[in-house]
Amino acid sequence: MGTDLKRELLRLLDEDEEFRYAVAGRIGILEILKRLDRLEDNQNKLWENQNRLWEEVRGLREGQEKLWRGQEKLWENVEKLWAEVKNLREGQEKLWEEVRSLREGQNKLWEGQNKLWEEVRSLREGQNKLWVEVKELKKAYQGLSKKVSAGFAELGSALGVTYEMHAAAYVQVLLEELGYPGAKVTRGWALKDGEVLEIDIFCDEPLVVGEVTTRLRDEAEMDREINKLMERVEAVSSKYGKKPFLVILSVGVAPDSLVERLREETEKHGIKLVLGREIEEELSA
């Protein structure tokens, strides 16, 4: 069979339906073709139904997309919440570390606390005796005139400890007036470069550091006492990690010519100056 004839037959099969059916009948597939036509009709109906289904699917997909958008927002919020939970857990773990560290320190403190209480009881007995002495001295000073202030200088020089007691009592009253009725004013100690520094007036809550001197004669002594006090303030600040709530310099007696200069210098350093006559006036009120 020639090539041109083959091409013509193929063209007729593609373009001429009757010819195609005639050939199909001859070769026994006419019935098959008819069934195929019926199948095509059924397939068209299926496509129509399928198109309707796709419309429904598109509607469902649009609704699903809206749901997904809402769900994405919910997930974003959930992720933020988990981030917050993670931060809280990290903070909680740090707090537990601190608690464990504090408990270890607390156990060590409890071990030595019994011994400290024995010392405290002993000190308390001595303090009670001292307070009796203070009350008696306070009564003795009541009603005295301003001339007593001059005589107080000699008393302070002879009885330095007594004047320190008066200064401590004054600070105790001052703290009560400032809203610290439970504050305890005692003597204290601090370390600086391996040296033990004695503190005349000390309170740990609120933090108070003070020095007491019965007499200042000139500016050289004044500068020495201020430097001594600031050295103790520095040591206490380093130990407690904060600056004192109150820094006090109590001076029993100073010449009138030095008092004004003394006020200027203490104010410059943030020091509260308390003179002996002020203490007497307060405690005898």
MIDOSE-1310 file (N, C-alpha, C; in nm, 2 decimals, decimal comma, always signed):
residues 285
mgtd	+0,09/-0,12/+0,00/+0,00/+0,00/+0,00/+0,09/+0,12/+0,00; +0,05/+0,22/-0,09/+0,13/+0,34/-0,10/+0,11/+0,43/+0,02; +0,21/+0,52/+0,03/+0,21/+0,62/+0,14/+0,09/+0,71/+0,13; +0,06/+0,76/+0,00/-0,05/+0,85/-0,02/-0,18/+0,79/+0,01
lkre	-0,20/+0,66/-0,02/-0,32/+0,60/+0,01/-0,35/+0,59/+0,16; -0,24/+0,56/+0,23/-0,25/+0,55/+0,38/-0,29/+0,68/+0,44; -0,23/+0,79/+0,39/-0,26/+0,92/+0,44/-0,41/+0,95/+0,41; -0,46/+0,91/+0,29/-0,60/+0,95/+0,26/-0,70/+0,87/+0,34
llrl	-0,67/+0,74/+0,37/-0,75/+0,66/+0,46/-0,75/+0,72/+0,60; -0,64/+0,76/+0,65/-0,63/+0,82/+0,79/-0,71/+0,95/+0,79; -0,70/+1,03/+0,68/-0,78/+1,16/+0,68/-0,93/+1,13/+0,68; -0,98/+1,03/+0,60/-1,12/+1,00/+0,60/-1,17/+0,95/+0,73
lded	-1,09/+0,87/+0,80/-1,12/+0,82/+0,93/-1,14/+0,93/+1,03; -1,06/+1,04/+1,02/-1,06/+1,15/+1,11/-1,18/+1,24/+1,07; -1,21/+1,26/+0,94/-1,30/+1,37/+0,90/-1,44/+1,31/+0,86; -1,45/+1,19/+0,81/-1,57/+1,14/+0,76/-1,63/+1,04/+0,85
eefr	-1,74/+1,08/+0,92/-1,80/+0,99/+1,02/-1,86/+0,87/+0,96; -1,93/+0,88/+0,85/-2,00/+0,77/+0,78/-1,89/+0,67/+0,74; -1,78/+0,72/+0,68/-1,68/+0,63/+0,64/-1,62/+0,56/+0,77; -1,61/+0,63/+0,87/-1,55/+0,57/+1,00/-1,64/+0,46/+1,05
yava	-1,78/+0,48/+1,05/-1,87/+0,38/+1,09/-1,87/+0,26/+1,00; -1,86/+0,29/+0,87/-1,85/+0,18/+0,77/-1,73/+0,09/+0,79; -1,62/+0,16/+0,81/-1,50/+0,08/+0,84/-1,52/+0,00/+0,97; -1,57/+0,07/+1,07/-1,59/+0,01/+1,20/-1,68/-0,11/+1,19
grig	-1,80/-0,10/+1,10/-1,89/-0,21/+1,09/-1,82/-0,33/+1,02; -1,73/-0,30/+0,92/-1,66/-0,40/+0,85/-1,57/-0,48/+0,95; -1,51/-0,41/+1,03/-1,42/-0,48/+1,12/-1,48/-0,52/+1,25; -1,61/-0,50/+1,27/-1,68/-0,56/+1,39/-1,68/-0,47/+1,51
ilei	-1,65/-0,34/+1,50/-1,65/-0,26/+1,62/-1,75/-0,15/+1,62; -1,85/-0,16/+1,53/-1,95/-0,06/+1,53/-2,03/-0,05/+1,66; -2,06/-0,17/+1,70/-2,14/-0,18/+1,83/-2,05/-0,12/+1,94; -1,92/-0,14/+1,93/-1,83/-0,09/+2,04/-1,84/+0,06/+2,03
lkrl	-1,83/+0,12/+1,91/-1,83/+0,27/+1,90/-1,96/+0,33/+1,95; -2,08/+0,26/+1,92/-2,20/+0,31/+1,97/-2,20/+0,31/+2,13; -2,15/+0,20/+2,18/-2,14/+0,20/+2,33/-2,05/+0,31/+2,38; -1,94/+0,34/+2,30/-1,85/+0,44/+2,34/-1,92/+0,58/+2,33
drle	-2,01/+0,59/+2,24/-2,09/+0,72/+2,23/-2,18/+0,73/+2,35; -2,24/+0,62/+2,39/-2,33/+0,63/+2,51/-2,24/+0,66/+2,63; -2,13/+0,59/+2,63/-2,04/+0,62/+2,74/-2,00/+0,77/+2,75; -1,98/+0,83/+2,63/-1,94/+0,97/+2,62/-2,05/+1,06/+2,68
dnqn	-2,18/+1,02/+2,64/-2,29/+1,09/+2,70/-2,29/+1,09/+2,85; -2,28/+0,96/+2,89/-2,27/+0,95/+3,04/-2,16/+1,02/+3,10; -2,05/+1,02/+3,03/-1,93/+1,09/+3,08/-1,96/+1,24/+3,09; -2,03/+1,29/+2,99/-2,06/+1,44/+2,99/-2,15/+1,47/+3,11
klwe	-2,25/+1,38/+3,14/-2,33/+1,41/+3,25/-2,24/+1,40/+3,38; -2,15/+1,31/+3,38/-2,06/+1,30/+3,50/-1,98/+1,43/+3,51; -1,93/+1,48/+3,40/-1,86/+1,61/+3,40/-1,94/+1,72/+3,46; -2,07/+1,72/+3,41/-2,16/+1,83/+3,47/-2,17/+1,82/+3,62
nqnr	-2,19/+1,69/+3,66/-2,20/+1,67/+3,81/-2,07/+1,71/+3,88; -1,96/+1,67/+3,80/-1,83/+1,70/+3,86/-1,81/+1,85/+3,88; -1,85/+1,92/+3,77/-1,84/+2,07/+3,78/-1,92/+2,13/+3,90; -2,04/+2,07/+3,92/-2,11/+2,12/+4,04/-2,04/+2,09/+4,17
lwee	-1,98/+1,96/+4,17/-1,90/+1,93/+4,29/-1,79/+2,02/+4,31; -1,72/+2,06/+4,20/-1,61/+2,15/+4,21/-1,65/+2,29/+4,26; -1,77/+2,33/+4,22/-1,83/+2,46/+4,27/-1,84/+2,44/+4,42; -1,90/+2,33/+4,47/-1,91/+2,31/+4,61/-1,77/+2,31/+4,68
vrgl	-1,68/+2,24/+4,61/-1,54/+2,23/+4,67/-1,48/+2,37/+4,68; -1,50/+2,45/+4,57/-1,45/+2,59/+4,58/-1,51/+2,67/+4,70; -1,64/+2,65/+4,72/-1,70/+2,71/+4,83/-1,65/+2,66/+4,96; -1,63/+2,53/+4,97/-1,57/+2,47/+5,09/-1,43/+2,52/+5,11
regq	-1,35/+2,53/+5,00/-1,21/+2,57/+5,01/-1,20/+2,72/+5,06; -1,30/+2,80/+5,01/-1,30/+2,94/+5,06/-1,32/+2,95/+5,21; -1,42/+2,87/+5,25/-1,45/+2,86/+5,39/-1,33/+2,81/+5,47; -1,26/+2,70/+5,41/-1,15/+2,65/+5,47/-1,03/+2,75/+5,48
eklw	-1,02/+2,83/+5,38/-0,91/+2,93/+5,38/-0,94/+3,03/+5,49; -1,06/+3,07/+5,51/-1,10/+3,16/+5,62/-1,06/+3,10/+5,75; -1,10/+2,96/+5,76/-1,07/+2,89/+5,89/-0,92/+2,89/+5,91; -0,84/+2,86/+5,80/-0,70/+2,86/+5,82/-0,64/+2,99/+5,86
rgqe	-0,69/+3,10/+5,80/-0,65/+3,23/+5,85/-0,67/+3,26/+5,99; -0,79/+3,22/+6,04/-0,82/+3,23/+6,18/-0,73/+3,14/+6,26; -0,71/+3,02/+6,21/-0,62/+2,92/+6,28/-0,48/+2,98/+6,29; -0,43/+3,04/+6,18/-0,30/+3,10/+6,18/-0,28/+3,20/+6,29
klwe	-0,39/+3,29/+6,31/-0,38/+3,39/+6,41/-0,38/+3,32/+6,55; -0,46/+3,21/+6,56/-0,46/+3,14/+6,69/-0,32/+3,08/+6,72; -0,26/+3,03/+6,61/-0,12/+2,97/+6,63/-0,02/+3,08/+6,67; -0,04/+3,20/+6,61/+0,05/+3,31/+6,64/+0,04/+3,34/+6,79
nvek	-0,09/+3,35/+6,84/-0,11/+3,38/+6,98/-0,06/+3,27/+7,07; -0,08/+3,14/+7,02/-0,03/+3,03/+7,10/+0,13/+3,03/+7,11; +0,19/+3,07/+7,00/+0,34/+3,08/+7,00/+0,39/+3,19/+7,09; +0,31/+3,30/+7,09/+0,35/+3,41/+7,19/+0,33/+3,36/+7,33
lwae	+0,22/+3,29/+7,35/+0,20/+3,24/+7,49/+0,31/+3,14/+7,53; +0,35/+3,06/+7,44/+0,46/+2,96/+7,47/+0,59/+3,04/+7,50; +0,61/+3,15/+7,42/+0,73/+3,22/+7,45/+0,73/+3,28/+7,59; +0,61/+3,33/+7,63/+0,60/+3,39/+7,76/+0,62/+3,28/+7,87
vknl	+0,56/+3,16/+7,84/+0,58/+3,05/+7,93/+0,72/+3,01/+7,95; +0,79/+3,01/+7,83/+0,94/+2,98/+7,83/+1,01/+3,08/+7,92; +0,98/+3,21/+7,89/+1,05/+3,31/+7,97/+1,02/+3,30/+8,12; +0,89/+3,27/+8,15/+0,86/+3,25/+8,29/+0,93/+3,13/+8,35
regq	+0,94/+3,02/+8,28/+1,01/+2,90/+8,33/+1,16/+2,93/+8,35; +1,22/+3,00/+8,26/+1,36/+3,04/+8,27/+1,38/+3,12/+8,40; +1,28/+3,22/+8,42/+1,29/+3,30/+8,54/+1,27/+3,22/+8,66; +1,18/+3,12/+8,65/+1,15/+3,04/+8,77/+1,27/+2,95/+8,80
eklw	+1,34/+2,90/+8,70/+1,46/+2,82/+8,73/+1,57/+2,91/+8,79; +1,58/+3,03/+8,75/+1,68/+3,12/+8,81/+1,64/+3,15/+8,96; +1,51/+3,17/+8,98/+1,47/+3,19/+9,12/+1,50/+3,07/+9,21; +1,48/+2,95/+9,15/+1,50/+2,83/+9,23/+1,65/+2,82/+9,26
eevr	+1,74/+2,86/+9,16/+1,88/+2,86/+9,19/+1,91/+2,95/+9,31; +1,85/+3,07/+9,30/+1,87/+3,17/+9,41/+1,82/+3,11/+9,54; +1,70/+3,04/+9,54/+1,65/+2,99/+9,66/+1,74/+2,88/+9,72; +1,79/+2,79/+9,63/+1,89/+2,69/+9,67/+2,01/+2,75/+9,74
slre	+2,06/+2,86/+9,67/+2,18/+2,93/+9,72/+2,15/+2,99/+9,86; +2,03/+3,06/+9,87/+2,00/+3,12/+9,99/+1,97/+3,02/+10,10; +1,92/+2,90/+10,07/+1,89/+2,80/+10,17/+2,03/+2,75/+10,22; +2,12/+2,73/+10,13/+2,25/+2,68/+10,18/+2,31/+2,78/+10,27
gqnk	+2,30/+2,91/+10,23/+2,36/+3,01/+10,32/+2,28/+3,02/+10,45; +2,15/+3,00/+10,44/+2,06/+3,00/+10,56/+2,10/+2,89/+10,66; +2,13/+2,77/+10,60/+2,17/+2,66/+10,69/+2,30/+2,69/+10,76; +2,39/+2,75/+10,69/+2,52/+2,79/+10,76/+2,49/+2,89/+10,87
lweg	+2,40/+2,99/+10,84/+2,37/+3,09/+10,94/+2,31/+3,03/+11,06; +2,22/+2,93/+11,04/+2,15/+2,86/+11,15/+2,25/+2,79/+11,24; +2,35/+2,74/+11,18/+2,45/+2,67/+11,26/+2,52/+2,76/+11,36; +2,55/+2,88/+11,32/+2,61/+2,97/+11,41/+2,52/+3,06/+11,49
qnkl	+2,39/+3,05/+11,46/+2,29/+3,14/+11,53/+2,28/+3,11/+11,68; +2,29/+2,99/+11,72/+2,27/+2,96/+11,86/+2,38/+3,03/+11,94; +2,51/+3,02/+11,89/+2,62/+3,09/+11,95/+2,59/+3,24/+11,96; +2,54/+3,29/+11,84/+2,52/+3,44/+11,84/+2,41/+3,48/+11,94
weev	+2,31/+3,40/+11,95/+2,20/+3,43/+12,05/+2,26/+3,44/+12,19; +2,35/+3,35/+12,22/+2,41/+3,35/+12,35/+2,48/+3,49/+12,37; +2,55/+3,53/+12,27/+2,62/+3,66/+12,27/+2,52/+3,77/+12,28; +2,41/+3,76/+12,21/+2,31/+3,86/+12,21/+2,25/+3,88/+12,35
rslr	+2,22/+3,76/+12,41/+2,16/+3,77/+12,55/+2,26/+3,84/+12,64; +2,38/+3,81/+12,63/+2,48/+3,87/+12,72/+2,49/+4,02/+12,69; +2,49/+4,06/+12,56/+2,49/+4,20/+12,52/+2,36/+4,27/+12,57; +2,25/+4,20/+12,56/+2,12/+4,26/+12,59/+2,12/+4,29/+12,74
egqn	+2,18/+4,20/+12,82/+2,18/+4,23/+12,97/+2,26/+4,36/+12,99; +2,38/+4,36/+12,92/+2,46/+4,48/+12,94/+2,39/+4,61/+12,89; +2,32/+4,59/+12,78/+2,25/+4,71/+12,72/+2,14/+4,76/+12,81; +2,07/+4,66/+12,87/+1,96/+4,70/+12,97/+2,02/+4,79/+13,08
klwv	+2,14/+4,74/+13,13/+2,20/+4,82/+13,23/+2,24/+4,96/+13,18; +2,29/+4,97/+13,06/+2,32/+5,09/+13,00/+2,20/+5,19/+12,98; +2,09/+5,13/+12,94/+1,97/+5,21/+12,92/+1,92/+5,26/+13,05; +1,93/+5,18/+13,16/+1,90/+5,24/+13,29/+1,98/+5,36/+13,32
evke	+2,11/+5,35/+13,29/+2,20/+5,46/+13,31/+2,16/+5,58/+13,22; +2,12/+5,55/+13,10/+2,08/+5,66/+13,01/+1,96/+5,73/+13,06; +1,86/+5,66/+13,11/+1,74/+5,72/+13,16/+1,77/+5,80/+13,29; +1,86/+5,75/+13,37/+1,89/+5,83/+13,49/+1,96/+5,96/+13,45
lkka	+2,05/+5,95/+13,35/+2,12/+6,07/+13,30/+2,02/+6,17/+13,23; +1,93/+6,11/+13,16/+1,83/+6,20/+13,10/+1,75/+6,28/+13,20; +1,71/+6,21/+13,31/+1,63/+6,28/+13,41/+1,72/+6,38/+13,48; +1,85/+6,35/+13,49/+1,94/+6,44/+13,56/+1,96/+6,57/+13,48
yqgl	+1,95/+6,56/+13,34/+1,97/+6,67/+13,26/+1,84/+6,76/+13,23; +1,73/+6,70/+13,27/+1,60/+6,78/+13,24/+1,60/+6,91/+13,32; +1,55/+7,01/+13,26/+1,54/+7,14/+13,32/+1,66/+7,22/+13,33; +1,78/+7,17/+13,28/+1,90/+7,25/+13,29/+1,90/+7,36/+13,18
skkv	+1,97/+7,47/+13,21/+1,97/+7,59/+13,12/+2,07/+7,56/+13,01; +2,09/+7,66/+12,92/+2,18/+7,65/+12,81/+2,33/+7,65/+12,86; +2,35/+7,69/+12,98/+2,49/+7,69/+13,04/+2,54/+7,55/+13,05; +2,44/+7,45/+13,06/+2,48/+7,31/+13,08/+2,56/+7,27/+12,95
sagf	+2,53/+7,33/+12,84/+2,60/+7,28/+12,72/+2,75/+7,31/+12,73; +2,79/+7,42/+12,79/+2,93/+7,44/+12,81/+2,99/+7,34/+12,90; +2,92/+7,31/+13,01/+2,97/+7,21/+13,10/+2,97/+7,07/+13,04; +2,88/+7,05/+12,95/+2,87/+6,92/+12,89/+2,99/+6,88/+12,81
aelg	+3,07/+6,98/+12,76/+3,19/+6,95/+12,69/+3,29/+6,88/+12,78; +3,30/+6,93/+12,90/+3,40/+6,87/+13,00/+3,35/+6,73/+13,03; +3,22/+6,72/+13,05/+3,16/+6,58/+13,08/+3,19/+6,49/+12,97; +3,17/+6,53/+12,84/+3,20/+6,45/+12,73/+3,34/+6,41/+12,72
salg	+3,43/+6,50/+12,74/+3,58/+6,46/+12,74/+3,61/+6,36/+12,84; +3,56/+6,37/+12,96/+3,59/+6,28/+13,07/+3,51/+6,15/+13,05; +3,39/+6,15/+13,00/+3,31/+6,03/+12,98/+3,27/+6,01/+12,84; +3,36/+5,98/+12,75/+3,34/+5,96/+12,61/+3,23/+5,85/+12,58
vtye	+3,23/+5,74/+12,65/+3,14/+5,64/+12,64/+3,00/+5,68/+12,66; +2,98/+5,77/+12,77/+2,85/+5,82/+12,80/+2,79/+5,90/+12,69; +2,88/+5,98/+12,63/+2,83/+6,07/+12,52/+2,79/+5,98/+12,40; +2,87/+5,88/+12,37/+2,83/+5,79/+12,26/+2,69/+5,72/+12,29
mhaa	+2,67/+5,69/+12,41/+2,54/+5,64/+12,45/+2,43/+5,74/+12,42; +2,45/+5,86/+12,45/+2,35/+5,97/+12,42/+2,33/+5,98/+12,27; +2,44/+5,98/+12,20/+2,43/+5,99/+12,05/+2,35/+5,88/+11,99; +2,38/+5,76/+12,04/+2,30/+5,64/+11,99/+2,16/+5,65/+12,03
ayvq	+2,12/+5,70/+12,15/+1,98/+5,72/+12,19/+1,92/+5,82/+12,10; +1,99/+5,92/+12,07/+1,94/+6,03/+11,98/+1,90/+5,97/+11,84; +1,99/+5,89/+11,78/+1,97/+5,83/+11,65/+1,85/+5,74/+11,66; +1,84/+5,66/+11,77/+1,73/+5,57/+11,78/+1,59/+5,65/+11,78
vlle	+1,59/+5,76/+11,85/+1,47/+5,85/+11,84/+1,45/+5,90/+11,70; +1,55/+5,94/+11,64/+1,54/+6,00/+11,51/+1,49/+5,90/+11,41; +1,54/+5,78/+11,41/+1,49/+5,67/+11,32/+1,34/+5,64/+11,35; +1,30/+5,64/+11,47/+1,16/+5,62/+11,50/+1,07/+5,73/+11,44
elgy	+1,12/+5,85/+11,45/+1,05/+5,97/+11,39/+1,04/+5,96/+11,24; +1,14/+5,89/+11,18/+1,15/+5,88/+11,03/+1,07/+5,75/+10,98; +1,01/+5,68/+11,08/+0,92/+5,57/+11,04/+0,99/+5,43/+11,05; +1,09/+5,42/+11,14/+1,16/+5,30/+11,16/+1,16/+5,27/+11,31
pgak	+1,04/+5,23/+11,37/+1,03/+5,21/+11,51/+1,11/+5,09/+11,56; +1,13/+4,99/+11,47/+1,20/+4,87/+11,51/+1,35/+4,87/+11,49; +1,40/+4,98/+11,44/+1,55/+4,99/+11,41/+1,63/+4,98/+11,54; +1,74/+4,91/+11,53/+1,83/+4,89/+11,64/+1,96/+4,95/+11,62
vtrg	+2,00/+5,05/+11,70/+2,12/+5,13/+11,69/+2,22/+5,07/+11,78; +2,34/+5,02/+11,73/+2,44/+4,97/+11,81/+2,58/+5,02/+11,76; +2,68/+4,96/+11,81/+2,82/+4,98/+11,75/+2,83/+4,87/+11,64; +2,92/+4,90/+11,55/+2,94/+4,81/+11,44/+3,09/+4,80/+11,40
walk	+3,11/+4,71/+11,30/+3,24/+4,69/+11,25/+3,24/+4,66/+11,10; +3,35/+4,70/+11,03/+3,36/+4,68/+10,89/+3,51/+4,65/+10,86; +3,53/+4,58/+10,74/+3,66/+4,55/+10,70/+3,70/+4,64/+10,58; +3,82/+4,69/+10,58/+3,88/+4,76/+10,47/+4,02/+4,72/+10,45
dgev	+4,06/+4,66/+10,34/+4,20/+4,62/+10,31/+4,25/+4,54/+10,43; +4,17/+4,45/+10,49/+4,21/+4,36/+10,59/+4,21/+4,42/+10,73; +4,18/+4,55/+10,74/+4,18/+4,62/+10,87/+4,03/+4,63/+10,92; +4,02/+4,60/+11,05/+3,88/+4,61/+11,11/+3,86/+4,76/+11,15
leid	+3,75/+4,82/+11,10/+3,72/+4,95/+11,13/+3,60/+4,95/+11,23; +3,61/+5,01/+11,35/+3,51/+5,02/+11,44/+3,41/+5,14/+11,41; +3,28/+5,12/+11,42/+3,18/+5,22/+11,39/+3,11/+5,25/+11,51; +3,11/+5,38/+11,55/+3,04/+5,42/+11,68/+2,89/+5,40/+11,67
ifcd	+2,83/+5,44/+11,56/+2,68/+5,43/+11,55/+2,65/+5,35/+11,42; +2,58/+5,24/+11,44/+2,55/+5,15/+11,32/+2,41/+5,09/+11,33; +2,34/+5,09/+11,22/+2,21/+5,02/+11,21/+2,21/+4,95/+11,07; +2,17/+4,83/+11,06/+2,16/+4,76/+10,93/+2,03/+4,78/+10,86
eplv	+1,93/+4,81/+10,92/+1,80/+4,83/+10,85/+1,71/+4,94/+10,93; +1,71/+5,06/+10,88/+1,78/+5,11/+10,76/+1,93/+5,12/+10,78; +2,01/+5,13/+10,68/+2,15/+5,13/+10,69/+2,20/+5,27/+10,74; +2,26/+5,27/+10,86/+2,30/+5,40/+10,92/+2,45/+5,38/+10,96
vgev	+2,53/+5,48/+10,93/+2,67/+5,48/+10,97/+2,70/+5,61/+11,03; +2,76/+5,61/+11,15/+2,79/+5,74/+11,22/+2,91/+5,73/+11,31; +2,97/+5,84/+11,33/+3,09/+5,86/+11,42/+3,06/+5,96/+11,53; +3,12/+5,94/+11,64/+3,10/+6,03/+11,76/+3,23/+6,08/+11,81
ttrl	+3,24/+6,21/+11,83/+3,36/+6,27/+11,89/+3,31/+6,37/+11,99; +3,38/+6,37/+12,11/+3,33/+6,45/+12,22/+3,37/+6,60/+12,19; +3,48/+6,62/+12,12/+3,53/+6,76/+12,10/+3,61/+6,77/+11,97; +3,58/+6,89/+11,90/+3,67/+6,93/+11,79/+3,72/+7,06/+11,82
rdea	+3,86/+7,07/+11,81/+3,92/+7,20/+11,85/+3,95/+7,29/+11,73; +3,98/+7,23/+11,61/+4,02/+7,31/+11,50/+3,99/+7,23/+11,37; +4,02/+7,30/+11,25/+3,98/+7,24/+11,12/+4,06/+7,11/+11,09; +4,18/+7,10/+11,15/+4,26/+6,98/+11,12/+4,18/+6,86/+11,19
emdr	+4,14/+6,87/+11,31/+4,06/+6,76/+11,37/+3,93/+6,74/+11,30; +3,87/+6,85/+11,25/+3,74/+6,83/+11,18/+3,76/+6,75/+11,05; +3,87/+6,78/+10,97/+3,90/+6,71/+10,85/+3,93/+6,56/+10,88; +4,00/+6,54/+10,99/+4,03/+6,40/+11,03/+3,91/+6,32/+11,06
eink	+3,82/+6,38/+11,13/+3,69/+6,30/+11,17/+3,61/+6,28/+11,05; +3,60/+6,38/+10,96/+3,51/+6,36/+10,84/+3,57/+6,25/+10,75; +3,71/+6,25/+10,73/+3,77/+6,15/+10,65/+3,75/+6,01/+10,71; +3,76/+6,00/+10,85/+3,74/+5,88/+10,92/+3,60/+5,82/+10,90
lmer	+3,50/+5,91/+10,90/+3,37/+5,87/+10,88/+3,34/+5,82/+10,74; +3,40/+5,90/+10,64/+3,38/+5,86/+10,50/+3,45/+5,73/+10,46; +3,56/+5,70/+10,53/+3,62/+5,57/+10,52/+3,53/+5,46/+10,56; +3,46/+5,48/+10,67/+3,37/+5,37/+10,72/+3,25/+5,36/+10,63
veav	+3,20/+5,47/+10,58/+3,09/+5,47/+10,48/+3,12/+5,39/+10,36; +3,24/+5,41/+10,31/+3,29/+5,34/+10,19/+3,30/+5,19/+10,22; +3,35/+5,15/+10,34/+3,36/+5,01/+10,37/+3,22/+4,94/+10,39; +3,13/+5,01/+10,45/+2,99/+4,96/+10,47/+2,92/+4,95/+10,34
ssky	+2,93/+5,05/+10,25/+2,87/+5,05/+10,12/+2,91/+4,93/+10,04; +3,04/+4,90/+10,04/+3,10/+4,79/+9,97/+3,05/+4,66/+10,03; +3,03/+4,65/+10,16/+2,98/+4,52/+10,22/+2,84/+4,50/+10,19; +2,75/+4,60/+10,20/+2,61/+4,58/+10,18/+2,56/+4,61/+10,04
gkkp	+2,65/+4,66/+9,95/+2,61/+4,68/+9,81/+2,52/+4,80/+9,79; +2,51/+4,89/+9,88/+2,43/+5,01/+9,87/+2,48/+5,12/+9,96; +2,43/+5,24/+9,93/+2,48/+5,35/+10,01/+2,39/+5,36/+10,14; +2,45/+5,41/+10,25/+2,37/+5,42/+10,37/+2,25/+5,52/+10,36
flvi	+2,15/+5,48/+10,43/+2,03/+5,57/+10,44/+2,06/+5,70/+10,51; +2,15/+5,69/+10,61/+2,18/+5,81/+10,69/+2,32/+5,80/+10,73; +2,40/+5,91/+10,72/+2,54/+5,92/+10,76/+2,54/+6,03/+10,86; +2,59/+6,00/+10,98/+2,58/+6,10/+11,09/+2,72/+6,13/+11,15
lsvg	+2,75/+6,25/+11,18/+2,87/+6,29/+11,26/+2,82/+6,36/+11,38; +2,84/+6,31/+11,50/+2,79/+6,37/+11,62/+2,91/+6,43/+11,70; +2,91/+6,56/+11,72/+3,02/+6,63/+11,79/+2,96/+6,69/+11,92; +3,03/+6,65/+12,03/+2,99/+6,70/+12,16/+3,00/+6,85/+12,17
vapd	+3,12/+6,90/+12,15/+3,15/+7,04/+12,16/+3,25/+7,08/+12,05; +3,22/+7,20/+12,00/+3,31/+7,26/+11,90/+3,30/+7,41/+11,92; +3,41/+7,48/+11,90/+3,41/+7,63/+11,91/+3,31/+7,69/+11,81; +3,25/+7,80/+11,85/+3,15/+7,86/+11,77/+3,21/+7,90/+11,63
slve	+3,34/+7,94/+11,64/+3,41/+7,98/+11,51/+3,43/+7,86/+11,42; +3,42/+7,74/+11,47/+3,43/+7,62/+11,38/+3,30/+7,56/+11,34; +3,19/+7,59/+11,41/+3,07/+7,52/+11,38/+3,02/+7,55/+11,24; +3,02/+7,68/+11,20/+2,97/+7,71/+11,06/+3,05/+7,64/+10,96
rlre	+3,18/+7,63/+10,97/+3,27/+7,56/+10,88/+3,24/+7,41/+10,88; +3,21/+7,36/+11,00/+3,17/+7,22/+11,02/+3,04/+7,19/+10,95; +2,95/+7,28/+10,96/+2,82/+7,25/+10,89/+2,84/+7,25/+10,74; +2,92/+7,34/+10,68/+2,95/+7,34/+10,54/+3,01/+7,21/+10,49
etek	+3,11/+7,17/+10,56/+3,18/+7,05/+10,52/+3,10/+6,92/+10,53; +3,02/+6,91/+10,63/+2,93/+6,79/+10,65/+2,82/+6,79/+10,54; +2,77/+6,91/+10,51/+2,67/+6,91/+10,41/+2,72/+6,88/+10,27; +2,85/+6,92/+10,24/+2,91/+6,89/+10,12/+2,93/+6,74/+10,10
hgik	+2,95/+6,66/+10,21/+2,97/+6,52/+10,20/+2,84/+6,44/+10,23; +2,73/+6,51/+10,24/+2,60/+6,44/+10,26/+2,59/+6,38/+10,40; +2,65/+6,45/+10,50/+2,66/+6,40/+10,64/+2,56/+6,48/+10,72; +2,48/+6,42/+10,81/+2,40/+6,49/+10,90/+2,48/+6,52/+11,03
lvlg	+2,49/+6,65/+11,05/+2,57/+6,70/+11,17/+2,48/+6,71/+11,29; +2,52/+6,65/+11,40/+2,44/+6,66/+11,53/+2,54/+6,71/+11,63; +2,51/+6,82/+11,69/+2,59/+6,87/+11,80/+2,54/+6,83/+11,94; +2,62/+6,83/+12,04/+2,59/+6,78/+12,17/+2,47/+6,85/+12,23
reie	+2,46/+6,98/+12,21/+2,35/+7,05/+12,27/+2,21/+7,01/+12,21; +2,22/+6,98/+12,08/+2,10/+6,93/+12,01/+2,05/+6,80/+12,06; +2,15/+6,71/+12,10/+2,11/+6,58/+12,15/+2,05/+6,60/+12,29; +2,11/+6,69/+12,37/+2,05/+6,72/+12,51/+1,91/+6,77/+12,50
eels	+1,89/+6,86/+12,41/+1,76/+6,92/+12,39/+1,65/+6,82/+12,35; +1,69/+6,73/+12,26/+1,60/+6,62/+12,21/+1,57/+6,52/+12,32; +1,68/+6,48/+12,39/+1,65/+6,37/+12,49/+1,59/+6,42/+12,62; +1,60/+6,55/+12,64/+1,54/+6,61/+12,76/+1,40/+6,67/+12,74
a	+1,36/+6,66/+12,61/+1,22/+6,71/+12,57/+1,11/+6,63/+12,64
